[in-house]
Amino acid sequence: MTHVPLAALPAPVSSYLTTPKDQVGAILDELFTADAVVHDEGRSHVGLDAIRTWNGSVAAAFTFTRTILGATLPDNAAVVQVKLDGDFPGSPVVLHHHFSLAAGKISALTICP
């Protein structure tokens, strides 16, 4: 994975990764398309309301910090390797965040090991 500076990431990706998880809900409309899909832990969350609920449950359940380890920027996408350290089982863990972009916003996010 090629290291891409945080400043080189698309704005909604950078904002999603740097905004504290408990504050992301307030800016979801700025980051995600109305019909965006988030795939995490084997479940899909479709639309802003479902993504807001998913985000809120993660923010309430765990405290963690993110360290960006690397990223690639294929067309209309960003694949970011992130190390999460926190109070969740298995911490720390390295996850890949696959962002698809449309109209300057995140249209899909898949989080996987």
N, C-alpha and C positions, 0 to 999 in steps of 0.2 A: 504494500500500500504506500503510495507516494504521499509524503507530508505536504499538505496544503495549509498555509497560514489561515488562522481563523478569519482574518480580513478578506480572504479570497472566497470563502464560502458564500453561497447566496444568502441574502439578508434574512429571509424567513427561517432558514436552517440555522444560521448563526444565532438569531434571536431565540429560537426554540431551545438550543443547546446551552445558552448562557443565562437565560432567565430562570430564576429559582422556580422549581416545579410548582410550588404553591401560588405562584403569580402568573403562570402560563395561561390559566383559565381566563383571566381578564383580557388577554390579548389574542385569544384563539382566532377571532374573526380577522385579525390582521395577518395571521400566519398561515391559516388553512383555507382552502376553497370550501364552499358551502357543502359540497358533496364528497369531501375528502374521506379517506379510509385509513384507519390505523389498525395494523395487524400486530398483536403483542400477546405472547404466552398462549398461542393457539386460538385466539379469539379475534374477531373483526369488529371494529367500532366504526359505524358509517354515519357521516354527517356531524355537524358541529356539536349538537346536543350530546350525542353518544361519545364523542371525543372529549368533551368537557367533563362528562361523568367519569370516563376512564381516567383522565388526568387527575381529577379530584380524588379518586380512590387511591391512586398511586401516591399522590402527595400526602394523603392522610395516613397511609399505611407505613411509609418508610421515609427515613431521612438519608440522603446520599449526596455525594459530590461527584461531578463528572470531570474527567480528564480526557481531552481529545488526543488520541494517539496517532491518528493519520486520517487522510481522506483522499478520495478520488472524485473527479467531477466529470462523469460522462455527460453527454447531451441531455439537457433538461432533467438532471438528476444530481444527487450527491450521495456518496456512500462514505459514512463516517464511522471509524472505529473508536469506541468510547469505553474507557475504564470507569466503572461505577464502584465507589467505596461507600459503604453505609451500614445501616443496622438491619439488613435483610439477610436471610439465610443464603450462604454461599458467597458472601462478600469477601473480597472484591471479585468482580466479574467483568469480562471484556465482552461487549456487545457490538454488533454492527447495526447501524441505523441506515436504512435504505430510503432515501427521500426521492419522490418523484415530484416534479414541479410543473405547474401550469399557470399561466397568467400571473406570474410573479408570486405565486403562493404554493404551499405544499399541498399536493393533490393526493398523495399517498405516503405513508410511513410504515415500513416494516422493520420491526426490531427483532433480532435473532442473535444467537451465540455465534 
